[in-house]
Amino acid sequence: MRRRHLIVLGGLLLAPASWWGPLLGLVAVGMLLGRLRRRRAAARRVRLDLEVLARTLVVAFAGGLSLPAALEEARPLLGSQVGAEVTAAMRAARRSGLGPVLASGVGPLTAELFVRLAAAQASGAPMVQGVEAYLERRRIDERARILTRVRTLPTRLIVPVALLVLPGLVLLMLGPVFVNRLGGLVGPLVGG
């Protein structure tokens, strides 16, 4: 992946004045946008997997399953990153017990949920309350993230408005003036 980026960058540096320059520039921009899109999709997938894990645990606990059985039920429903962390937690739990493994926060994606589960298990509190508190915290964070994006929307729309709307507005306002001037210049030449 990196090698392709270096090849495209080298092509951009070697062909500045030819017609290859703009073409390679478009390819480079396309590659960068694709990479950004893949990163956003991966982050979206992780958020969805964490939601699925938490909701599956709530249903499993309501059905009377233990924490290890609930994690086993949730594991096939998860994507690669979150699923790998759950698998690693289950493997480590076979060696040293589930409580200490969950308290250590096994991986960066599931750490918050696992620490809440470990605290609920250690205190004897219902596990469902720990998971529901985690889900509530995620809802609050998601609302804050959406509000931040909405608040920055006018700033992000400045460039599209300037590039797409402004030229049409200028043509609409100044077009008749240019047509009248051009008619005044061309009229005597054509005999009008």
ChimeraX commands (.cxc) that place a marker at each C-alpha (Angstrom):
marker #1 position 0.00,0.00,0.00 radius 0.5
marker #1 position 2.74,2.47,0.91 radius 0.5
marker #1 position 4.70,1.56,-2.17 radius 0.5
marker #1 position 1.84,2.68,-4.43 radius 0.5
marker #1 position 1.68,6.02,-2.64 radius 0.5
marker #1 position 5.41,6.53,-3.12 radius 0.5
marker #1 position 5.16,5.65,-6.83 radius 0.5
marker #1 position 2.32,8.13,-7.32 radius 0.5
marker #1 position 4.19,10.81,-5.37 radius 0.5
marker #1 position 7.34,10.18,-7.44 radius 0.5
marker #1 position 5.30,10.49,-10.62 radius 0.5
marker #1 position 3.91,13.80,-9.43 radius 0.5
marker #1 position 7.40,15.12,-8.80 radius 0.5
marker #1 position 8.82,13.90,-12.12 radius 0.5
marker #1 position 6.07,15.07,-14.45 radius 0.5
marker #1 position 5.21,18.65,-13.47 radius 0.5
marker #1 position 4.73,20.27,-16.88 radius 0.5
marker #1 position 3.31,17.39,-18.91 radius 0.5
marker #1 position -0.22,16.17,-19.19 radius 0.5
marker #1 position 0.65,13.32,-16.83 radius 0.5
marker #1 position 0.89,15.72,-13.91 radius 0.5
marker #1 position -2.82,16.47,-13.57 radius 0.5
marker #1 position -3.70,12.84,-14.24 radius 0.5
marker #1 position -1.35,11.62,-11.54 radius 0.5
marker #1 position -2.64,14.33,-9.23 radius 0.5
marker #1 position -6.19,13.04,-9.69 radius 0.5
marker #1 position -5.02,9.48,-9.04 radius 0.5
marker #1 position -3.24,10.59,-5.86 radius 0.5
marker #1 position -6.29,12.49,-4.63 radius 0.5
marker #1 position -8.48,9.47,-5.42 radius 0.5
marker #1 position -6.17,7.18,-3.47 radius 0.5
marker #1 position -6.13,9.51,-0.49 radius 0.5
marker #1 position -9.92,9.86,-0.52 radius 0.5
marker #1 position -10.29,6.08,-0.77 radius 0.5
marker #1 position -7.97,5.60,2.17 radius 0.5
marker #1 position -9.94,8.12,4.23 radius 0.5
marker #1 position -13.19,6.39,3.27 radius 0.5
marker #1 position -11.81,2.99,4.33 radius 0.5
marker #1 position -10.69,4.41,7.69 radius 0.5
marker #1 position -14.11,5.91,8.32 radius 0.5
marker #1 position -15.81,2.64,7.36 radius 0.5
marker #1 position -13.54,0.69,9.72 radius 0.5
marker #1 position -14.29,3.11,12.59 radius 0.5
marker #1 position -18.02,2.85,11.84 radius 0.5
marker #1 position -17.75,-0.95,11.86 radius 0.5
marker #1 position -16.00,-0.91,15.25 radius 0.5
marker #1 position -18.71,1.34,16.72 radius 0.5
marker #1 position -21.40,-0.98,15.37 radius 0.5
marker #1 position -19.61,-4.08,16.70 radius 0.5
marker #1 position -19.33,-2.57,20.18 radius 0.5
marker #1 position -23.04,-1.77,20.10 radius 0.5
marker #1 position -23.85,-5.33,18.98 radius 0.5
marker #1 position -21.63,-6.78,21.72 radius 0.5
marker #1 position -23.26,-4.71,24.44 radius 0.5
marker #1 position -26.81,-5.36,23.27 radius 0.5
marker #1 position -26.13,-9.09,22.91 radius 0.5
marker #1 position -24.79,-9.15,26.46 radius 0.5
marker #1 position -27.94,-7.40,27.75 radius 0.5
marker #1 position -30.15,-9.99,26.03 radius 0.5
marker #1 position -27.98,-12.87,27.24 radius 0.5
marker #1 position -28.00,-11.61,30.84 radius 0.5
marker #1 position -31.78,-11.14,30.68 radius 0.5
marker #1 position -31.98,-14.76,29.52 radius 0.5
marker #1 position -30.03,-15.91,32.56 radius 0.5
marker #1 position -26.68,-16.68,30.90 radius 0.5
marker #1 position -23.42,-16.24,32.77 radius 0.5
marker #1 position -20.79,-13.76,31.59 radius 0.5
marker #1 position -18.58,-16.36,29.85 radius 0.5
marker #1 position -21.60,-17.91,28.12 radius 0.5
marker #1 position -22.83,-14.46,27.07 radius 0.5
marker #1 position -19.43,-13.58,25.60 radius 0.5
marker #1 position -19.39,-16.90,23.72 radius 0.5
marker #1 position -22.84,-16.11,22.30 radius 0.5
marker #1 position -21.77,-12.63,21.21 radius 0.5
marker #1 position -18.44,-13.61,19.63 radius 0.5
marker #1 position -19.78,-14.94,16.26 radius 0.5
marker #1 position -21.76,-11.73,15.70 radius 0.5
marker #1 position -18.72,-9.45,15.86 radius 0.5
marker #1 position -16.31,-8.17,13.24 radius 0.5
marker #1 position -12.61,-8.93,13.16 radius 0.5
marker #1 position -11.24,-6.25,15.51 radius 0.5
marker #1 position -13.77,-6.43,18.34 radius 0.5
marker #1 position -14.14,-10.18,17.86 radius 0.5
marker #1 position -10.38,-10.62,18.23 radius 0.5
marker #1 position -10.42,-8.74,21.53 radius 0.5
marker #1 position -13.29,-10.86,22.86 radius 0.5
marker #1 position -11.48,-14.02,21.74 radius 0.5
marker #1 position -8.28,-12.85,23.43 radius 0.5
marker #1 position -10.20,-12.13,26.63 radius 0.5
marker #1 position -11.80,-15.58,26.59 radius 0.5
marker #1 position -8.42,-17.27,26.03 radius 0.5
marker #1 position -6.78,-15.30,28.82 radius 0.5
marker #1 position -9.76,-16.03,31.11 radius 0.5
marker #1 position -9.13,-19.77,30.78 radius 0.5
marker #1 position -5.69,-19.26,32.29 radius 0.5
marker #1 position -6.23,-16.65,34.98 radius 0.5
marker #1 position -9.98,-16.22,35.49 radius 0.5
marker #1 position -12.44,-13.87,33.85 radius 0.5
marker #1 position -12.54,-11.17,36.55 radius 0.5
marker #1 position -8.84,-10.17,36.44 radius 0.5
marker #1 position -8.76,-10.38,32.65 radius 0.5
marker #1 position -11.76,-8.08,32.28 radius 0.5
marker #1 position -10.38,-5.68,34.90 radius 0.5
marker #1 position -7.16,-5.37,32.89 radius 0.5
marker #1 position -9.20,-4.13,29.90 radius 0.5
marker #1 position -7.77,-6.67,27.39 radius 0.5
marker #1 position -7.87,-4.40,24.29 radius 0.5
marker #1 position -8.32,-0.73,23.50 radius 0.5
marker #1 position -11.73,-1.15,21.85 radius 0.5
marker #1 position -13.48,-3.20,24.53 radius 0.5
marker #1 position -11.62,-1.85,27.59 radius 0.5
marker #1 position -14.41,0.40,28.86 radius 0.5
marker #1 position -17.07,-2.30,28.58 radius 0.5
marker #1 position -14.87,-4.99,30.10 radius 0.5
marker #1 position -13.84,-2.79,33.04 radius 0.5
marker #1 position -17.52,-2.05,33.75 radius 0.5
marker #1 position -18.31,-5.77,33.59 radius 0.5
marker #1 position -15.41,-6.57,35.93 radius 0.5
marker #1 position -16.58,-3.93,38.41 radius 0.5
marker #1 position -20.14,-5.29,38.33 radius 0.5
marker #1 position -18.86,-8.83,38.79 radius 0.5
marker #1 position -16.57,-7.87,41.69 radius 0.5
marker #1 position -19.24,-5.88,43.51 radius 0.5
marker #1 position -22.03,-8.37,42.93 radius 0.5
marker #1 position -24.14,-5.78,41.09 radius 0.5
marker #1 position -26.30,-6.95,38.20 radius 0.5
marker #1 position -24.24,-7.14,35.01 radius 0.5
marker #1 position -27.12,-5.71,33.01 radius 0.5
marker #1 position -26.79,-2.39,34.82 radius 0.5
marker #1 position -23.09,-2.16,33.92 radius 0.5
marker #1 position -23.80,-2.84,30.27 radius 0.5
marker #1 position -26.73,-0.43,30.20 radius 0.5
marker #1 position -24.54,2.28,31.75 radius 0.5
marker #1 position -21.98,1.60,29.01 radius 0.5
marker #1 position -24.67,1.88,26.33 radius 0.5
marker #1 position -25.93,5.15,27.83 radius 0.5
marker #1 position -22.39,6.56,27.83 radius 0.5
marker #1 position -21.98,5.58,24.17 radius 0.5
marker #1 position -25.29,7.29,23.30 radius 0.5
marker #1 position -24.13,10.47,25.01 radius 0.5
marker #1 position -20.77,10.34,23.19 radius 0.5
marker #1 position -22.49,9.72,19.85 radius 0.5
marker #1 position -24.84,12.67,20.38 radius 0.5
marker #1 position -21.88,14.89,21.23 radius 0.5
marker #1 position -20.03,13.71,18.10 radius 0.5
marker #1 position -23.06,14.42,15.91 radius 0.5
marker #1 position -23.58,17.86,17.47 radius 0.5
marker #1 position -19.94,18.71,16.86 radius 0.5
marker #1 position -20.29,17.77,13.20 radius 0.5
marker #1 position -23.50,19.80,12.89 radius 0.5
marker #1 position -21.91,22.84,14.50 radius 0.5
marker #1 position -18.97,22.73,12.10 radius 0.5
marker #1 position -21.21,22.28,9.05 radius 0.5
marker #1 position -21.31,25.97,8.04 radius 0.5
marker #1 position -17.52,26.13,8.12 radius 0.5
marker #1 position -17.21,22.98,6.02 radius 0.5
marker #1 position -19.75,24.30,3.48 radius 0.5
marker #1 position -17.86,27.52,2.74 radius 0.5
marker #1 position -15.65,25.93,0.08 radius 0.5
marker #1 position -18.45,24.11,-1.82 radius 0.5
marker #1 position -20.61,27.23,-1.76 radius 0.5
marker #1 position -17.77,29.39,-2.97 radius 0.5
marker #1 position -16.78,26.99,-5.75 radius 0.5
marker #1 position -20.22,25.91,-6.96 radius 0.5
marker #1 position -22.74,28.63,-6.21 radius 0.5
marker #1 position -20.72,31.82,-6.45 radius 0.5
marker #1 position -19.67,31.46,-10.13 radius 0.5
marker #1 position -23.29,30.91,-11.16 radius 0.5
marker #1 position -24.41,33.90,-9.12 radius 0.5
marker #1 position -21.73,36.10,-10.70 radius 0.5
marker #1 position -22.79,34.98,-14.19 radius 0.5
marker #1 position -26.43,35.62,-13.35 radius 0.5
marker #1 position -25.72,39.13,-12.13 radius 0.5
marker #1 position -23.03,40.23,-14.57 radius 0.5
marker #1 position -24.05,38.16,-17.62 radius 0.5
marker #1 position -26.62,40.67,-18.97 radius 0.5
marker #1 position -24.11,43.51,-18.64 radius 0.5
marker #1 position -21.51,41.58,-20.67 radius 0.5
marker #1 position -24.11,40.62,-23.32 radius 0.5
marker #1 position -25.17,44.29,-23.71 radius 0.5
marker #1 position -21.54,45.44,-23.99 radius 0.5
marker #1 position -20.73,42.69,-26.47 radius 0.5
marker #1 position -23.84,43.59,-28.48 radius 0.5
marker #1 position -22.73,47.23,-28.49 radius 0.5
marker #1 position -19.27,46.27,-29.80 radius 0.5
marker #1 position -20.34,43.65,-32.33 radius 0.5
marker #1 position -23.49,45.47,-33.56 radius 0.5
marker #1 position -21.69,48.15,-35.65 radius 0.5
marker #1 position -19.32,45.53,-37.09 radius 0.5
marker #1 position -22.10,43.36,-38.45 radius 0.5
marker #1 position -24.07,46.22,-39.76 radius 0.5
marker #1 position -26.75,46.48,-37.07 radius 0.5
marker link #1:1,2 radius 0.2
marker link #1:2,3 radius 0.2
marker link #1:3,4 radius 0.2
marker link #1:4,5 radius 0.2
marker link #1:5,6 radius 0.2
marker link #1:6,7 radius 0.2
marker link #1:7,8 radius 0.2
marker link #1:8,9 radius 0.2
marker link #1:9,10 radius 0.2
marker link #1:10,11 radius 0.2
marker link #1:11,12 radius 0.2
marker link #1:12,13 radius 0.2
marker link #1:13,14 radius 0.2
marker link #1:14,15 radius 0.2
marker link #1:15,16 radius 0.2
marker link #1:16,17 radius 0.2
marker link #1:17,18 radius 0.2
marker link #1:18,19 radius 0.2
marker link #1:19,20 radius 0.2
marker link #1:20,21 radius 0.2
marker link #1:21,22 radius 0.2
marker link #1:22,23 radius 0.2
marker link #1:23,24 radius 0.2
marker link #1:24,25 radius 0.2
marker link #1:25,26 radius 0.2
marker link #1:26,27 radius 0.2
marker link #1:27,28 radius 0.2
marker link #1:28,29 radius 0.2
marker link #1:29,30 radius 0.2
marker link #1:30,31 radius 0.2
marker link #1:31,32 radius 0.2
marker link #1:32,33 radius 0.2
marker link #1:33,34 radius 0.2
marker link #1:34,35 radius 0.2
marker link #1:35,36 radius 0.2
marker link #1:36,37 radius 0.2
marker link #1:37,38 radius 0.2
marker link #1:38,39 radius 0.2
marker link #1:39,40 radius 0.2
marker link #1:40,41 radius 0.2
marker link #1:41,42 radius 0.2
marker link #1:42,43 radius 0.2
marker link #1:43,44 radius 0.2
marker link #1:44,45 radius 0.2
marker link #1:45,46 radius 0.2
marker link #1:46,47 radius 0.2
marker link #1:47,48 radius 0.2
marker link #1:48,49 radius 0.2
marker link #1:49,50 radius 0.2
marker link #1:50,51 radius 0.2
marker link #1:51,52 radius 0.2
marker link #1:52,53 radius 0.2
marker link #1:53,54 radius 0.2
marker link #1:54,55 radius 0.2
marker link #1:55,56 radius 0.2
marker link #1:56,57 radius 0.2
marker link #1:57,58 radius 0.2
marker link #1:58,59 radius 0.2
marker link #1:59,60 radius 0.2
marker link #1:60,61 radius 0.2
marker link #1:61,62 radius 0.2
marker link #1:62,63 radius 0.2
marker link #1:63,64 radius 0.2
marker link #1:64,65 radius 0.2
marker link #1:65,66 radius 0.2
marker link #1:66,67 radius 0.2
marker link #1:67,68 radius 0.2
marker link #1:68,69 radius 0.2
marker link #1:69,70 radius 0.2
marker link #1:70,71 radius 0.2
marker link #1:71,72 radius 0.2
marker link #1:72,73 radius 0.2
marker link #1:73,74 radius 0.2
marker link #1:74,75 radius 0.2
marker link #1:75,76 radius 0.2
marker link #1:76,77 radius 0.2
marker link #1:77,78 radius 0.2
marker link #1:78,79 radius 0.2
marker link #1:79,80 radius 0.2
marker link #1:80,81 radius 0.2
marker link #1:81,82 radius 0.2
marker link #1:82,83 radius 0.2
marker link #1:83,84 radius 0.2
marker link #1:84,85 radius 0.2
marker link #1:85,86 radius 0.2
marker link #1:86,87 radius 0.2
marker link #1:87,88 radius 0.2
marker link #1:88,89 radius 0.2
marker link #1:89,90 radius 0.2
marker link #1:90,91 radius 0.2
marker link #1:91,92 radius 0.2
marker link #1:92,93 radius 0.2
marker link #1:93,94 radius 0.2
marker link #1:94,95 radius 0.2
marker link #1:95,96 radius 0.2
marker link #1:96,97 radius 0.2
marker link #1:97,98 radius 0.2
marker link #1:98,99 radius 0.2
marker link #1:99,100 radius 0.2
marker link #1:100,101 radius 0.2
marker link #1:101,102 radius 0.2
marker link #1:102,103 radius 0.2
marker link #1:103,104 radius 0.2
marker link #1:104,105 radius 0.2
marker link #1:105,106 radius 0.2
marker link #1:106,107 radius 0.2
marker link #1:107,108 radius 0.2
marker link #1:108,109 radius 0.2
marker link #1:109,110 radius 0.2
marker link #1:110,111 radius 0.2
marker link #1:111,112 radius 0.2
marker link #1:112,113 radius 0.2
marker link #1:113,114 radius 0.2
marker link #1:114,115 radius 0.2
marker link #1:115,116 radius 0.2
marker link #1:116,117 radius 0.2
marker link #1:117,118 radius 0.2
marker link #1:118,119 radius 0.2
marker link #1:119,120 radius 0.2
marker link #1:120,121 radius 0.2
marker link #1:121,122 radius 0.2
marker link #1:122,123 radius 0.2
marker link #1:123,124 radius 0.2
marker link #1:124,125 radius 0.2
marker link #1:125,126 radius 0.2
marker link #1:126,127 radius 0.2
marker link #1:127,128 radius 0.2
marker link #1:128,129 radius 0.2
marker link #1:129,130 radius 0.2
marker link #1:130,131 radius 0.2
marker link #1:131,132 radius 0.2
marker link #1:132,133 radius 0.2
marker link #1:133,134 radius 0.2
marker link #1:134,135 radius 0.2
marker link #1:135,136 radius 0.2
marker link #1:136,137 radius 0.2
marker link #1:137,138 radius 0.2
marker link #1:138,139 radius 0.2
marker link #1:139,140 radius 0.2
marker link #1:140,141 radius 0.2
marker link #1:141,142 radius 0.2
marker link #1:142,143 radius 0.2
marker link #1:143,144 radius 0.2
marker link #1:144,145 radius 0.2
marker link #1:145,146 radius 0.2
marker link #1:146,147 radius 0.2
marker link #1:147,148 radius 0.2
marker link #1:148,149 radius 0.2
marker link #1:149,150 radius 0.2
marker link #1:150,151 radius 0.2
marker link #1:151,152 radius 0.2
marker link #1:152,153 radius 0.2
marker link #1:153,154 radius 0.2
marker link #1:154,155 radius 0.2
marker link #1:155,156 radius 0.2
marker link #1:156,157 radius 0.2
marker link #1:157,158 radius 0.2
marker link #1:158,159 radius 0.2
marker link #1:159,160 radius 0.2
marker link #1:160,161 radius 0.2
marker link #1:161,162 radius 0.2
marker link #1:162,163 radius 0.2
marker link #1:163,164 radius 0.2
marker link #1:164,165 radius 0.2
marker link #1:165,166 radius 0.2
marker link #1:166,167 radius 0.2
marker link #1:167,168 radius 0.2
marker link #1:168,169 radius 0.2
marker link #1:169,170 radius 0.2
marker link #1:170,171 radius 0.2
marker link #1:171,172 radius 0.2
marker link #1:172,173 radius 0.2
marker link #1:173,174 radius 0.2
marker link #1:174,175 radius 0.2
marker link #1:175,176 radius 0.2
marker link #1:176,177 radius 0.2
marker link #1:177,178 radius 0.2
marker link #1:178,179 radius 0.2
marker link #1:179,180 radius 0.2
marker link #1:180,181 radius 0.2
marker link #1:181,182 radius 0.2
marker link #1:182,183 radius 0.2
marker link #1:183,184 radius 0.2
marker link #1:184,185 radius 0.2
marker link #1:185,186 radius 0.2
marker link #1:186,187 radius 0.2
marker link #1:187,188 radius 0.2
marker link #1:188,189 radius 0.2
marker link #1:189,190 radius 0.2
marker link #1:190,191 radius 0.2
marker link #1:191,192 radius 0.2
view
